[in-house]
Amino acid sequence: MKIYTKTGDKGETSLIGGTRVKKSHLRIEAYGTIDELNAFLGVVRDQEVNQKRQFLFSEIQDRLFTIGSTLATDPAKEGKVATPDLHPADVQLLEEQMDLLDEQLPPLRNFILPGGHPSVSFCHVARTVCRRAERLVIALQEEAPVDDLVVQYLNRLSDLLFVLSRANGFELGVKEITWKPRM
């Protein structure tokens, strides 16, 4: 099977269901950013400090494919084409994992700056991409139906990535870099 189809050479692509849209369409931007987030999560997943969390990353990356396929589906064709779906239990898993990680961490008393170790920094990059994806999905919701659970999942995932950045630093013995505003 060839990877290239030449069907996008004029700046259009197909949604699931066959509808053609411009590659600059907000829907494409939203699910493209989900894809970018998934790629960054692969980098986070590959960090040695996260080897014990492989199941969690498998679950999250699978859910991001689910979200991507949902966003890539023409709303007029929903229900007519088979796509996987998100469940409230998916959000609950993120909350449970966040609580487990947070239990081992010292209380957060200051804003912290990204950095200190590549494993910490990669989590922060993934977190900011997740926040951008969330903003794009919310913008898409203003013009087309998108399940609120998608926004909720992305919101919790960005929170989890923040806590994971702190947990990675803690486990690696890296001191958090606190923000000290200039006065």
N, C-alpha and C positions, 0 to 999 in steps of 0.2 A: 504494500500500500504506500502510495506517495504521500508525503507530508504536505506538499504544496498543491493547492487546488486552482489557484489563479482567480478564484471567485471574489477575492477581496482586493483585487488590484485597482479598483476604482473607489476605494474608501468605504465600502459597505461590507457588512457581514450578516450572517443569518442567526436569528434567535432560534431557540428550540421551538419548533412548530412551523419553521420555514419563513417567517416574516423577515424581510431584509430591512436593515437600519444602517445609518451612518456609523462608522467606527467611533465618531466623536459623541455619540448619543450617551446621555447620562446613564442609561442602563448598562452600556458597555463599560463606561468608566467605573461604575460601581462593582460589577463582577470582575473586571480587570484588576481592581485594587484588592479584591478578595484573593485573587490569584497571586498577586504580589505579596500579600500578607502570608499566604500559605508557603511561598518560597522562602520568606524570611523565617518562618517557623521551622522550616527544614534546617536552616543554619543554627537556630536556637537548639533544636532537637539534637543536632550533631555535636554539641558541646559536651565534653567529657563529664562535666558536673551534672548533666541531665540524663545520663545513661540509665539511671534508675527510674526515669519518668517516661520511658518509651511508650508504655500503654496510653498514658495521658496524651502525649503528642499524636499518637495514632488516632485517637478519638477526636481530638481537635481538628486535625488535618482532614479527617473524613467529614466532619461537620462543615468545614469550610468548603469542601467540594459540594456538599448538599446545598449550602447557601448559594454558592456560585451557580449551580444548576437551576435553583429557584429563580435567581435574578436573571438568568439567561433565557428564561421561558417567556414567550409572548403572553402577557396577561389574558389576551383574548383566547388563547389556546389552553389555558390552565384547565386541568381536569380531563383534557383530551389527549394529553401526552403524559407518560409516566415519569415522574421525578421523585427522588427521595424527599423525605420531610424531616423537619426539626421538631423536637419534643421538649416540653418543659423540663424533663429529666436531664436534657443536655445542658441546660442552664444550671440546674441543680448540681451537676457534676463539677462545673467550674467553681461554684460557690463552696462546695465541700473541699475541693483541692486548695482553694484559696485559704480557707479556714485552717486546714492542716499545716500549710506552709507558714501562715501568720503566727501560729502557736509557738514556733521556734524562734521567732524574731523579736528583737528588742522593740519597744514601742516607738512609733514614728513621732518625733518631736519637731522636726524641721523638714523643709523641702529639701530634696536631695537632687544632685545633678547626675545625669547619666555618665557613667564611666567608672574607671577603677580596674576593670578587667574586661577583655573582649566578651566573655560570657554574659557579663552584666550589660554591657553596651548593646549587644545584639538583642537582648530582651527589650531594651528601651526603643530600639529601632522598630522592632516588631510591634510594640505598644503604640507607637505614633502612627504607623501604617494602619493599625487596627482602628485607631481613632479617626483617621481620614476615611477609611471604609465606612465607618459608622455614619459620619457626616454625609457621605455620598448616598448612602441608603436612605437616610432621613430626607435628603433632597429628592430622591426618587419617589419616596412615599407621598410627596406633595403633588406629584403628577400621575402616579399610578399606584394601584394597591400593592403593598408589600406587607407581609405578616409582621406584626409588632414583635413577635418572638425573634425575628432576625436581628432587629435593633437591640433587643434585650441581650441576646447571645453575644453580639459584638461588644456591647458595653461591659458585660462581665468578663469577656476575654481580655479586653484591654486592662481591666483591673487585675486580673490574674497575672498578666504579663508584668505589671508593675511589682506585684508581690513576688513573682518568680525572680525578677531582677534582684530584689533585696535578698531573697533566699539563696540565690547563686552566690552573691557576694559574701553572705554570712558563711556559707559552706566552704567557700574558698579562702576565708580569712581575710577578705578585702574590706578595708574601712570605707564606709559610706562617705561620699563627698557632699557635705551639707552646703546649701546655698546660704551665703552670708551677704545680704544686700548691702551695697555701698550706700553710705549715708553722708 
